[in-house]
Amino acid sequence: MDKTTLYLDSEHYRRLKRVAFRRRVAPAVLVREAIAEYVAKHDTVRVARSVGAARSGRPDLGERAEALLAGFGTSR
């Protein structure tokens, strides 16, 4: 686990401590939970719209990719 420093205004800090006291946890636990929720919501990986847009006609393409690409890019 890494360590960081946060600066909170007095009102938010009082409220954080009050919630932590009620839940019987350290304020740091609440901060970690809040960050985990925020990151889960906002750190999504966007997939290009073109992914899955074409069909190769080969149902085994994903399983045989290495074999099908063998020699690709080499000079003859």
A tleap script that builds the chain and sets N, CA, C and O, in Angstrom:
source leaprc.protein.ff14SB
mol = sequence {
  NMET ASP LYS THR THR LEU TYR LEU ASP SER
  GLU HIE TYR ARG ARG LEU LYS ARG VAL ALA
  PHE ARG ARG ARG VAL ALA PRO ALA VAL LEU
  VAL ARG GLU ALA ILE ALA GLU TYR VAL ALA
  LYS HIE ASP THR VAL ARG VAL ALA ARG SER
  VAL GLY ALA ALA ARG SER GLY ARG PRO ASP
  LEU GLY GLU ARG ALA GLU ALA LEU LEU ALA
  GLY PHE GLY THR SER CARG
}
set mol.1.N position { 0.854 -1.171 0.000 }
set mol.1.CA position { 0.000 0.000 0.000 }
set mol.1.C position { 0.898 1.231 0.000 }
set mol.1.O position { 1.900 1.273 0.713 }
set mol.2.N position { 0.543 2.219 -0.789 }
set mol.2.CA position { 1.293 3.461 -0.855 }
set mol.2.C position { 0.658 4.504 0.063 }
set mol.2.O position { -0.501 4.385 0.460 }
set mol.3.N position { 1.429 5.506 0.382 }
set mol.3.CA position { 0.965 6.559 1.279 }
set mol.3.C position { 0.888 7.872 0.520 }
set mol.3.O position { 1.733 8.160 -0.328 }
set mol.4.N position { -0.133 8.670 0.830 }
set mol.4.CA position { -0.275 9.996 0.247 }
set mol.4.C position { -0.807 10.946 1.314 }
set mol.4.O position { -1.235 10.515 2.385 }
set mol.5.N position { -0.777 12.217 1.020 }
set mol.5.CA position { -1.286 13.227 1.939 }
set mol.5.C position { -2.449 13.946 1.276 }
set mol.5.O position { -2.368 14.329 0.109 }
set mol.6.N position { -3.536 14.128 2.027 }
set mol.6.CA position { -4.697 14.854 1.534 }
set mol.6.C position { -4.908 16.085 2.396 }
set mol.6.O position { -4.689 16.051 3.607 }
set mol.7.N position { -5.328 17.153 1.777 }
set mol.7.CA position { -5.715 18.352 2.507 }
set mol.7.C position { -7.213 18.514 2.342 }
set mol.7.O position { -7.709 18.668 1.226 }
set mol.8.N position { -7.933 18.480 3.452 }
set mol.8.CA position { -9.385 18.621 3.437 }
set mol.8.C position { -9.760 19.897 4.168 }
set mol.8.O position { -9.083 20.310 5.109 }
set mol.9.N position { -10.849 20.522 3.724 }
set mol.9.CA position { -11.307 21.672 4.495 }
set mol.9.C position { -11.889 21.161 5.814 }
set mol.9.O position { -12.245 19.989 5.938 }
set mol.10.N position { -11.977 22.038 6.769 }
set mol.10.CA position { -12.361 21.649 8.136 }
set mol.10.C position { -13.713 20.945 8.195 }
set mol.10.O position { -13.873 19.962 8.917 }
set mol.11.N position { -14.666 21.438 7.450 }
set mol.11.CA position { -16.013 20.851 7.481 }
set mol.11.C position { -16.008 19.420 6.954 }
set mol.11.O position { -16.600 18.533 7.569 }
set mol.12.N position { -15.348 19.188 5.824 }
set mol.12.CA position { -15.294 17.828 5.285 }
set mol.12.C position { -14.545 16.897 6.233 }
set mol.12.O position { -14.928 15.738 6.393 }
set mol.13.N position { -13.504 17.385 6.848 }
set mol.13.CA position { -12.738 16.549 7.776 }
set mol.13.C position { -13.583 16.174 8.997 }
set mol.13.O position { -13.556 15.026 9.438 }
set mol.14.N position { -14.332 17.136 9.543 }
set mol.14.CA position { -15.216 16.836 10.695 }
set mol.14.C position { -16.260 15.796 10.305 }
set mol.14.O position { -16.525 14.856 11.055 }
set mol.15.N position { -16.844 15.974 9.130 }
set mol.15.CA position { -17.875 15.031 8.694 }
set mol.15.C position { -17.287 13.642 8.440 }
set mol.15.O position { -17.909 12.632 8.769 }
set mol.16.N position { -16.097 13.593 7.860 }
set mol.16.CA position { -15.417 12.321 7.633 }
set mol.16.C position { -15.171 11.595 8.957 }
set mol.16.O position { -15.420 10.395 9.077 }
set mol.17.N position { -14.682 12.337 9.941 }
set mol.17.CA position { -14.416 11.733 11.250 }
set mol.17.C position { -15.704 11.256 11.919 }
set mol.17.O position { -15.714 10.226 12.593 }
set mol.18.N position { -16.789 12.008 11.732 }
set mol.18.CA position { -18.073 11.617 12.331 }
set mol.18.C position { -18.580 10.309 11.715 }
set mol.18.O position { -19.033 9.418 12.435 }
set mol.19.N position { -18.505 10.195 10.407 }
set mol.19.CA position { -18.943 8.962 9.735 }
set mol.19.C position { -18.042 7.797 10.140 }
set mol.19.O position { -18.523 6.694 10.400 }
set mol.20.N position { -16.742 8.046 10.193 }
set mol.20.CA position { -15.798 6.994 10.592 }
set mol.20.C position { -16.090 6.520 12.008 }
set mol.20.O position { -16.041 5.322 12.287 }
set mol.21.N position { -16.390 7.449 12.898 }
set mol.21.CA position { -16.706 7.087 14.283 }
set mol.21.C position { -17.954 6.213 14.344 }
set mol.21.O position { -17.987 5.211 15.058 }
set mol.22.N position { -18.970 6.600 13.594 }
set mol.22.CA position { -20.222 5.820 13.577 }
set mol.22.C position { -20.004 4.413 13.033 }
set mol.22.O position { -20.594 3.451 13.525 }
set mol.23.N position { -19.168 4.301 12.032 }
set mol.23.CA position { -18.902 2.986 11.427 }
set mol.23.C position { -17.808 2.217 12.164 }
set mol.23.O position { -17.538 1.054 11.864 }
set mol.24.N position { -17.186 2.886 13.134 }
set mol.24.CA position { -16.101 2.288 13.921 }
set mol.24.C position { -14.924 1.844 13.051 }
set mol.24.O position { -14.405 0.736 13.184 }
set mol.25.N position { -14.525 2.749 12.159 }
set mol.25.CA position { -13.354 2.525 11.316 }
set mol.25.C position { -12.524 3.800 11.324 }
set mol.25.O position { -12.989 4.855 11.756 }
set mol.26.N position { -11.311 3.694 10.849 }
set mol.26.CA position { -10.450 4.877 10.722 }
set mol.26.C position { -10.908 5.710 9.530 }
set mol.26.O position { -11.414 5.163 8.550 }
set mol.27.N position { -10.734 7.031 9.604 }
set mol.27.CA position { -11.080 7.868 8.452 }
set mol.27.C position { -10.367 7.427 7.168 }
set mol.27.O position { -10.921 7.568 6.078 }
set mol.28.N position { -9.169 6.904 7.283 }
set mol.28.CA position { -8.429 6.447 6.102 }
set mol.28.C position { -9.173 5.329 5.378 }
set mol.28.O position { -9.097 5.225 4.154 }
set mol.29.N position { -9.882 4.503 6.116 }
set mol.29.CA position { -10.660 3.424 5.500 }
set mol.29.C position { -11.736 4.024 4.592 }
set mol.29.O position { -11.956 3.550 3.478 }
set mol.30.N position { -12.392 5.057 5.077 }
set mol.30.CA position { -13.440 5.697 4.277 }
set mol.30.C position { -12.859 6.366 3.034 }
set mol.30.O position { -13.462 6.322 1.962 }
set mol.31.N position { -11.692 6.980 3.179 }
set mol.31.CA position { -11.049 7.619 2.031 }
set mol.31.C position { -10.696 6.564 0.989 }
set mol.31.O position { -10.925 6.772 -0.203 }
set mol.32.N position { -10.139 5.429 1.429 }
set mol.32.CA position { -9.801 4.363 0.468 }
set mol.32.C position { -11.047 3.831 -0.223 }
set mol.32.O position { -11.029 3.585 -1.429 }
set mol.33.N position { -12.135 3.648 0.532 }
set mol.33.CA position { -13.389 3.175 -0.073 }
set mol.33.C position { -13.904 4.178 -1.098 }
set mol.33.O position { -14.333 3.796 -2.187 }
set mol.34.N position { -13.863 5.452 -0.751 }
set mol.34.CA position { -14.361 6.490 -1.656 }
set mol.34.C position { -13.535 6.529 -2.942 }
set mol.34.O position { -14.088 6.655 -4.034 }
set mol.35.N position { -12.225 6.423 -2.811 }
set mol.35.CA position { -11.364 6.440 -3.993 }
set mol.35.C position { -11.612 5.210 -4.851 }
set mol.35.O position { -11.653 5.308 -6.077 }
set mol.36.N position { -11.778 4.049 -4.218 }
set mol.36.CA position { -12.045 2.816 -4.974 }
set mol.36.C position { -13.343 2.941 -5.768 }
set mol.36.O position { -13.398 2.539 -6.930 }
set mol.37.N position { -14.383 3.491 -5.152 }
set mol.37.CA position { -15.653 3.678 -5.854 }
set mol.37.C position { -15.509 4.661 -7.008 }
set mol.37.O position { -16.031 4.425 -8.097 }
set mol.38.N position { -14.806 5.758 -6.772 }
set mol.38.CA position { -14.627 6.778 -7.799 }
set mol.38.C position { -13.857 6.221 -8.996 }
set mol.38.O position { -14.243 6.428 -10.146 }
set mol.39.N position { -12.782 5.524 -8.712 }
set mol.39.CA position { -11.955 4.970 -9.782 }
set mol.39.C position { -12.730 3.916 -10.565 }
set mol.39.O position { -12.637 3.866 -11.791 }
set mol.40.N position { -13.494 3.075 -9.871 }
set mol.40.CA position { -14.287 2.054 -10.559 }
set mol.40.C position { -15.289 2.693 -11.515 }
set mol.40.O position { -15.569 2.157 -12.588 }
set mol.41.N position { -15.818 3.830 -11.119 }
set mol.41.CA position { -16.825 4.505 -11.943 }
set mol.41.C position { -16.198 5.281 -13.108 }
set mol.41.O position { -16.745 5.294 -14.211 }
set mol.42.N position { -15.063 5.920 -12.867 }
set mol.42.CA position { -14.519 6.848 -13.849 }
set mol.42.C position { -13.325 6.340 -14.643 }
set mol.42.O position { -12.978 6.944 -15.659 }
set mol.43.N position { -12.697 5.281 -14.233 }
set mol.43.CA position { -11.510 4.793 -14.936 }
set mol.43.C position { -11.879 3.601 -15.811 }
set mol.43.O position { -11.372 2.495 -15.627 }
set mol.44.N position { -12.757 3.843 -16.750 }
set mol.44.CA position { -13.189 2.774 -17.635 }
set mol.44.C position { -12.346 2.807 -18.905 }
set mol.44.O position { -11.930 3.871 -19.363 }
set mol.45.N position { -12.108 1.663 -19.447 }
set mol.45.CA position { -11.355 1.553 -20.690 }
set mol.45.C position { -12.360 1.595 -21.830 }
set mol.45.O position { -13.289 0.791 -21.898 }
set mol.46.N position { -12.153 2.532 -22.702 }
set mol.46.CA position { -13.063 2.650 -23.844 }
set mol.46.C position { -12.564 1.781 -24.978 }
set mol.46.O position { -11.381 1.797 -25.317 }
set mol.47.N position { -13.463 1.036 -25.549 }
set mol.47.CA position { -13.139 0.166 -26.674 }
set mol.47.C position { -13.521 0.900 -27.950 }
set mol.47.O position { -14.603 1.478 -28.046 }
set mol.48.N position { -12.643 0.872 -28.904 }
set mol.48.CA position { -12.918 1.531 -30.175 }
set mol.48.C position { -14.178 0.956 -30.813 }
set mol.48.O position { -14.434 -0.245 -30.724 }
set mol.49.N position { -14.940 1.796 -31.438 }
set mol.49.CA position { -16.180 1.337 -32.073 }
set mol.49.C position { -15.914 0.342 -33.181 }
set mol.49.O position { -16.797 -0.434 -33.544 }
set mol.50.N position { -14.707 0.356 -33.722 }
set mol.50.CA position { -14.380 -0.547 -34.819 }
set mol.50.C position { -14.137 -1.980 -34.351 }
set mol.50.O position { -14.122 -2.900 -35.168 }
set mol.51.N position { -13.948 -2.180 -33.048 }
set mol.51.CA position { -13.710 -3.533 -32.548 }
set mol.51.C position { -14.962 -4.370 -32.775 }
set mol.51.O position { -16.056 -4.011 -32.341 }
set mol.52.N position { -14.785 -5.464 -33.447 }
set mol.52.CA position { -15.901 -6.362 -33.725 }
set mol.52.C position { -16.739 -5.945 -34.924 }
set mol.52.O position { -17.773 -6.556 -35.193 }
set mol.53.N position { -16.316 -4.921 -35.645 }
set mol.53.CA position { -17.104 -4.424 -36.768 }
set mol.53.C position { -16.973 -5.301 -38.014 }
set mol.53.O position { -17.856 -5.292 -38.871 }
set mol.54.N position { -15.890 -6.050 -38.120 }
set mol.54.CA position { -15.663 -6.873 -39.312 }
set mol.54.C position { -15.706 -8.350 -38.948 }
set mol.54.O position { -15.494 -8.725 -37.795 }
set mol.55.N position { -15.974 -9.158 -39.920 }
set mol.55.CA position { -16.008 -10.611 -39.718 }
set mol.55.C position { -14.962 -11.235 -40.625 }
set mol.55.O position { -14.900 -10.925 -41.815 }
set mol.56.N position { -14.149 -12.106 -40.070 }
set mol.56.CA position { -13.100 -12.752 -40.861 }
set mol.56.C position { -13.627 -13.975 -41.594 }
set mol.56.O position { -13.039 -14.419 -42.580 }
set mol.57.N position { -14.734 -14.515 -41.109 }
set mol.57.CA position { -15.246 -15.742 -41.694 }
set mol.57.C position { -14.553 -16.977 -41.127 }
set mol.57.O position { -14.847 -18.099 -41.538 }
set mol.58.N position { -13.635 -16.773 -40.186 }
set mol.58.CA position { -12.896 -17.875 -39.578 }
set mol.58.C position { -13.262 -17.953 -38.097 }
set mol.58.O position { -12.820 -17.113 -37.312 }
set mol.59.N position { -14.048 -18.929 -37.707 }
set mol.59.CA position { -14.431 -19.039 -36.305 }
set mol.59.C position { -13.255 -19.408 -35.389 }
set mol.59.O position { -13.347 -19.243 -34.173 }
set mol.60.N position { -12.152 -19.905 -35.964 }
set mol.60.CA position { -11.000 -20.323 -35.170 }
set mol.60.C position { -9.902 -19.264 -35.129 }
set mol.60.O position { -8.799 -19.547 -34.659 }
set mol.61.N position { -10.174 -18.069 -35.603 }
set mol.61.CA position { -9.135 -17.048 -35.732 }
set mol.61.C position { -8.444 -16.758 -34.399 }
set mol.61.O position { -7.216 -16.682 -34.354 }
set mol.62.N position { -9.190 -16.598 -33.334 }
set mol.62.CA position { -8.604 -16.301 -32.031 }
set mol.62.C position { -7.745 -17.430 -31.500 }
set mol.62.O position { -6.733 -17.181 -30.844 }
set mol.63.N position { -8.126 -18.656 -31.769 }
set mol.63.CA position { -7.371 -19.809 -31.261 }
set mol.63.C position { -6.145 -20.130 -32.116 }
set mol.63.O position { -5.180 -20.712 -31.622 }
set mol.64.N position { -6.180 -19.759 -33.375 }
set mol.64.CA position { -5.081 -20.117 -34.282 }
set mol.64.C position { -4.302 -18.911 -34.768 }
set mol.64.O position { -3.606 -19.002 -35.779 }
set mol.65.N position { -4.397 -17.791 -34.082 }
set mol.65.CA position { -3.770 -16.553 -34.553 }
set mol.65.C position { -2.279 -16.729 -34.789 }
set mol.65.O position { -1.770 -16.298 -35.823 }
set mol.66.N position { -1.569 -17.349 -33.861 }
set mol.66.CA position { -0.118 -17.516 -34.020 }
set mol.66.C position { 0.217 -18.335 -35.260 }
set mol.66.O position { 1.112 -17.974 -36.025 }
set mol.67.N position { -0.499 -19.433 -35.459 }
set mol.67.CA position { -0.240 -20.285 -36.614 }
set mol.67.C position { -0.574 -19.549 -37.912 }
set mol.67.O position { 0.167 -19.653 -38.889 }
set mol.68.N position { -1.663 -18.820 -37.929 }
set mol.68.CA position { -2.068 -18.104 -39.130 }
set mol.68.C position { -1.124 -16.953 -39.466 }
set mol.68.O position { -0.987 -16.585 -40.633 }
set mol.69.N position { -0.471 -16.382 -38.451 }
set mol.69.CA position { 0.445 -15.275 -38.676 }
set mol.69.C position { 1.901 -15.711 -38.830 }
set mol.69.O position { 2.783 -14.871 -39.008 }
set mol.70.N position { 2.153 -16.994 -38.763 }
set mol.70.CA position { 3.526 -17.497 -38.891 }
set mol.70.C position { 4.128 -17.028 -40.219 }
set mol.70.O position { 3.542 -17.236 -41.282 }
set mol.71.N position { 5.270 -16.411 -40.150 }
set mol.71.CA position { 5.934 -15.929 -41.350 }
set mol.71.C position { 5.482 -14.569 -41.826 }
set mol.71.O position { 6.070 -14.020 -42.757 }
set mol.72.N position { 4.472 -14.018 -41.224 }
set mol.72.CA position { 3.976 -12.707 -41.629 }
set mol.72.C position { 5.042 -11.648 -41.379 }
set mol.72.O position { 5.601 -11.575 -40.285 }
set mol.73.N position { 5.325 -10.832 -42.384 }
set mol.73.CA position { 6.304 -9.768 -42.254 }
set mol.73.C position { 7.736 -10.173 -42.591 }
set mol.73.O position { 8.650 -9.356 -42.483 }
set mol.74.N position { 7.938 -11.402 -42.990 }
set mol.74.CA position { 9.281 -11.829 -43.366 }
set mol.74.C position { 9.416 -11.751 -44.876 }
set mol.74.O position { 8.444 -11.915 -45.614 }
set mol.75.N position { 10.616 -11.504 -45.314 }
set mol.75.CA position { 10.872 -11.427 -46.752 }
set mol.75.C position { 10.927 -12.829 -47.346 }
set mol.75.O position { 11.328 -13.782 -46.679 }
set mol.76.N position { 10.531 -12.941 -48.572 }
set mol.76.CA position { 10.565 -14.244 -49.233 }
set mol.76.C position { 11.716 -14.321 -50.148 }
set mol.76.O position { 11.918 -15.344 -50.801 }
savepdb mol mol.pdb
quit
